[in-house]
Amino acid sequence: MTAAGADTWAAYRQRMLDETSRFIEWGLNHPHEVIDIPAKPAEEGGFPHAVAEWFWTTALAVNPEGLVARWRSRLASVRRVLPSRN
């Protein structure tokens, strides 16, 4: 990633964090307007643990260079062993 790309990523990452912070604050101030989304711990099934690790590693990375390609490769290998949802 170039220096300009790093600045762009840092700015984009900060905007995502700021927006998330505002949304959480709004939800805490307006609990009657928040829709509950059911959640299931990663280790209880659903997505493989590696998917959660990929998401948070990528979302919180200061310098994501190479992460997306590495995780795309890992997800492709997971896809080969998971049953189809058809």
Buried (B, 14 or more C-beta within 10 A) or exposed (E): EEEEEBEEBEEEBEEEEEEEEEEEEEEEEEEEEEEEEEEEEBEEEEEBEBBBEBEEBEEEBEEBEEEEEEBEEBBEEBEEEEEEEE
